[in-house]
Amino acid sequence: MNKKLWFYINSGGGFTAEYTALLARGTALGYTLPSAATQTAQNALIVALKAAGIWSLLDVFYVAMANDANLTNFSTLNWVTPASYQQTIVGSPTYGTGGFTGDGSTGYLNTNFNPTTNAVNLSLNSASYFMWCNTNSGANEAKFQMGGGIAGGYRVGLSIHFDSPNTYTRCNVSSDQATSNAGAGITTALGLWHLQRSASTDYNLYQSGTLKANIVANSTSLPTTFEFLCVRNNLTAILFTNKIYSMGGCGSGSISASGLNTAWGTYKTAIGL
């Protein structure tokens, strides 16, 4: 067993059961573990998410940002249930201190999580899909940062600055929903992007805990394919991004966008990013 993990498990290091399980999974798979300081910060992130009432509402949660370029494999683990829905690295995204950078052509992260068959907290009319984008950009990107679909289409999507006027999203809906970048005050791609549906009639788009748009669009169906990050998925991965993905996940529509953003911001500060 990794000596750092043994020390914290057996010396009353104060780690939550959830984080201890994550470290144990990484050790069992032979992965390099985070430094002691980063382990403390990551455990504190779980504590903060619990305090905000968010942790129990998550289905999957992935943290790629750790200020350590040696944690490629550990960063693919699902924090909620470490033995399930581990991300598969497809193509050639690169890993660094801030997370995974899409290669813009073939690379993405497959969560191996299918909302239709695997969701516990997420449902058609109560859903959150979120990710932290660690790269700024201009307009006319024509790329997708996350997505999940069905045969012949997709139901979840985020494309920041897809073209000059708009950012495009879908949240359990069958058609693209355009949000005016100028009208919503979307001036950067950086931040925590959160699609939150709590009703059949509409959903919200948040950036870093701030509501950018309430989008009136009736829910259609859940994705029936795996959720992908750094690309759109409608049975075929297309429109690959070259932005940095640092954190992502999904769960109930009751997840607080501001609470998630605050907890994540505290973690980023703790690891010096």
N, C-alpha and C positions, 0 to 999 in steps of 0.2 A: 504493500500500500504506500502511496505517496506520503512522505514524512510530514509535509505541511498538513495534509488532510488528516493523518493520524493524530497529529497534535491537537487540531481543533476539535475533532470528534471526542477525543479522550481526555482533554484537559479543561473541559467546560468553557470552550472559546466563545460560547454565546450564539452560535449560528442557529438559524431556524432549521427545523426539520426539512423544509423544502430545499434550502440551499445545501444542506448536508447531503441530501439525496442527489442533487445536481453534481456536486463534487465527486460523490461516490460513483456515479455513472461515468463521468469523465475518466476517473481512475481505472475503472473496470475495462474501459475501451483503450487504455494506454495513452490517453491524450495529455499533452502538456496543460497543467492547470494554471490559473491566474496567480500572480504574486499574492503574498499575504495581505498587502494593502488593498489590492483590487478585490480580493475575496471579501474583505471587510466592507468595502463600498458596495459590492454586489449584494451581499446579505442585507445591508441597510436599505437597498432598493426594494427588496422583497418586503421588509418591515414597513417601509413607507407606503407601498402599494396596499398592504393589508390595512394600514391605518386609514387610508383613503377609501376603503371599501371596494377596491378594484381587484385585488388578487383573486378572490373567489368568483369573479365574473369572467375571468380569462379562460379561453380554451387552449390557446397556444401563445407563447411569449418567447421571443428570441432576442438576445443581446449580442451584437457583433462588435460594438465599440468597447474597448477595454484598455486602450493606450498600451498595447503590447502586440507586436507584429507576429508573435509566435503562437497565437491562439486560434488558428484557422479552424481546427477540428472542434475544439471546445465551444466555439462560437456558433456551431450549427445545432447545438442541443436545445431542445424545448424545455424551458424552465418549469413549466407547469407539470408536465409528466415526462421526466427526462428519458424514459425508455421508449417513448412513443413520439412520432411525428418529428423525428430529427430531419433537419434540412439536408437535401442532397445538392452538392455543388455540381452544376452542369456547365459544360463549356469551360471558359477560362476567366471568370471574374477573379480579381486579385484581392488579397486580404492585406490590410494594414492596420495601424493603430485606431483608425476611425471606423473600420468595418470593411464590408465588401464593396468593391467598385466594379460595376458592370462594364463589360468590354464593348458594349454598343453593337455587338453582332451575333454572338452565340451564347454569352454567359448569363446565367441567372441562378437563383436559389429556388429549389422545389421544396415546399414545406411538407409534402406528403400528407397534408391535411385536407380532407374533403368535407366542406361544410354540410353537405346533404347527409352524409353517412357518419361523420365523426363528431359533429358539434354536440356539446352539452349545454352551453349557455347561449350560444348564438342561434338565432332562428330567423325566419323570413322577415318578421316585423320587429325584431329586436336584435340589432347587429351592430358591431363595431369592427372596422378594419383600419389598422393604423400602421404607420412606419415613419421613422426619422430619416429625413434626407439631409445628408451632410455636405451637399454640393450646391452652390448657387448656379444659376443659369440665366440666359436670356430667353427670348421668345423663339418660336418656330423650332422647338425641340423635336416634335413628332415622335416621342418616345413614351414608354409607360414605366411607372415605378412599381406597380403591383397589379395583379389581376387574377381572376378565376372565372371559368366559364362553363358552358354546356356545349353539346354538339352543335356546331354551326354558329356559335356566338359566344358572348361573355356576359357575366352578370355583375362582376366587381371589377372596377378599374380606377386607376389614378394616373393622370398624365398632366404633370405640372408644366404650364407654359407650352402646351402642345402646339399652339400657334400664337401669333402676335396678340390677338384679343383675348384668348380664353385658356382656362384650365378645364379639362374634361374629367368627369367622374361618372361612376355607376356604383350603386349600393343596392344590390339585389333587384336590379331593374334592367330592362332589355334594350334601352337606348341611351346613347351618350347624352349627358347633361352638361351644358356649357355654363361655366361661371366666368363672368367678365373679370379679367385680371385688374383692370383699372377700377371698375365699379366696386370690387370686393377689397381693393387695397392689397392685392397680391403682387408684391414688388420683388420677392426673392423666392427661390425654391427651397432655401434652408428652413429646417424646422420639423416639427412633429405634425404630420398630416393624418387627420382622423375623420373617417367617414362614419357617421353615427345615425342609425335608423332606429326610431322608437315608435313608429306608427306605420300603417300601410300606405299612407298618403304622401309622405315626404321624408326627407333625411337632411342632416346638417353636414356641412363641410367646415372643419376647424383647421387652423394652422397655429401650432404652438399654443393651444388652449383658447384661442380667440375665434369666435364664430365669424366665418367669412361669407357663408351663404346658407340660407334655408332653401332647399331645392324641392319643389313640388313635383313628385314623380311617384306614381303608384308602384308598389313592389310587384315583381313578376314571379321570380323563383330564385332559389339559392343556386350557387354554382354546383355543378355535379362533378367537377374536376378538381385536382389539387390546386391550392393557392400557390401562386408563384410570386417571387419578389425580383425586381429589376427587369420585368418584362410583362407583356400581356399574355394571357393564356385563354385561348378558345379552342382547346384540344391541340392547337399548334402554338408554340411560343413565337411571338412576333413583336416587333417594335421594341427592341432591346435598349435599355438605358445605359448611359455611361456615368450615371451619378453614383454617389456612395450611399449605400444602405447601412444604417448603424443599429437599428432596432425595429422590430415589427411584431405584429400579432393580431389576434382577433378574439372576439367574445361577445358578451351581451351588449345590447344597445344602452344599457344603464351605466356603462363605464364613463366616468367623469373625464371629459377632455382636459379640463383645467387641472384636475388632480393628477392625471397621468403625466401631463406636461411638467408639473411642479416636481413630482418624484423623479422624473428623468433628468430634469435640470440639476437637481441636487446631486444625482449620481455623476453626471458629467463633470460638475465642479470637483467632486471628490476624487476623480481620477485624473484631474488636470486637463480636461479637454473642453 
